[in-house]
Amino acid sequence: MNRIIPTALIAAAIAVGGASFAGAATNPMVGGAAMYANKTIVENAVNSKDHTTLVAAVKAAGLVDTLSGPGPFTVFAPTNAAFAKLPAGTVDTLLKPENKAMLTSVLTYHVVPGTITAADIAAKIKANMGKATYTTVQGGTLTFMKSGKGYTIADAKGHSGKITIANVMQSNGVIHVIDAVMLP
């Protein structure tokens, strides 16, 4: 039995489906929470269940106001699983008040001034014979390389990881989720 579906119904279904898809692309999910482009890095990060360690560290280092400011900043945000790969006791040690300077150094090693998208990283890799380097707020250097369909991140001490979610746009910059903690 053939049915004729009214054109208006098809158009409505496409519009609803398109809106859902556009919303997903605009507000990607990170750690089970939508990341809204009109919110700051901190306002979004506090909602990600995959970034509770990072958020606790940002609070302990006194960087909430800075990362809530106008920026723009590019944050390479390690997940809880990335922090869990560190030697036992490392995170607890870093979170102690007497280690605030060290914690601040580690966190600002994951931040680059400006808004740097995955397309920017890819273009710089292509222009620089396979590598792109960026100077962090901490003063160190992070290096990026193409790896399969994605990108790896490495520091001068040999720590490396992958960008697992790129281009999570924020009102004051961009977050790229990474699966490793870079240590200056």
URURWO-V712491 format. One record per residue. N is the residue number from 0. RES is the residue in one letter. BURIAL is I if it has 24 or more other C-alpha atoms within 12 Angstrom, else O. Layout:
n:res:burial
N:RES:BURIAL
N:RES:BURIAL
This chain:
n:res:burial
0:M:O
1:N:O
2:R:O
3:I:O
4:I:O
5:P:O
6:T:O
7:A:O
8:L:O
9:I:O
10:A:O
11:A:O
12:A:O
13:I:O
14:A:O
15:V:O
16:G:O
17:G:O
18:A:O
19:S:O
20:F:O
21:A:O
22:G:O
23:A:O
24:A:O
25:T:O
26:N:I
27:P:I
28:M:I
29:V:I
30:G:I
31:G:O
32:A:O
33:A:I
34:M:I
35:Y:I
36:A:I
37:N:O
38:K:I
39:T:I
40:I:I
41:V:I
42:E:I
43:N:I
44:A:I
45:V:I
46:N:I
47:S:I
48:K:O
49:D:I
50:H:I
51:T:I
52:T:I
53:L:I
54:V:I
55:A:I
56:A:I
57:V:I
58:K:I
59:A:I
60:A:I
61:G:O
62:L:I
63:V:I
64:D:O
65:T:I
66:L:I
67:S:I
68:G:O
69:P:O
70:G:I
71:P:I
72:F:I
73:T:I
74:V:I
75:F:I
76:A:I
77:P:I
78:T:I
79:N:I
80:A:O
81:A:I
82:F:I
83:A:O
84:K:O
85:L:O
86:P:O
87:A:O
88:G:O
89:T:O
90:V:I
91:D:O
92:T:O
93:L:I
94:L:I
95:K:O
96:P:O
97:E:O
98:N:O
99:K:I
100:A:O
101:M:I
102:L:I
103:T:I
104:S:I
105:V:I
106:L:I
107:T:I
108:Y:I
109:H:I
110:V:I
111:V:I
112:P:I
113:G:O
114:T:I
115:I:I
116:T:I
117:A:I
118:A:O
119:D:O
120:I:I
121:A:I
122:A:O
123:K:O
124:I:I
125:K:O
126:A:O
127:N:O
128:M:O
129:G:O
130:K:O
131:A:I
132:T:I
133:Y:I
134:T:I
135:T:I
136:V:I
137:Q:I
138:G:O
139:G:I
140:T:I
141:L:I
142:T:I
143:F:I
144:M:I
145:K:I
146:S:O
147:G:O
148:K:O
149:G:O
150:Y:I
151:T:I
152:I:I
153:A:I
154:D:I
155:A:O
156:K:O
157:G:O
158:H:O
159:S:I
160:G:I
161:K:I
162:I:I
163:T:I
164:I:I
165:A:I
166:N:I
167:V:I
168:M:I
169:Q:I
170:S:I
171:N:I
172:G:I
173:V:I
174:I:I
175:H:I
176:V:I
177:I:I
178:D:I
179:A:I
180:V:I
181:M:I
182:L:I
183:P:I
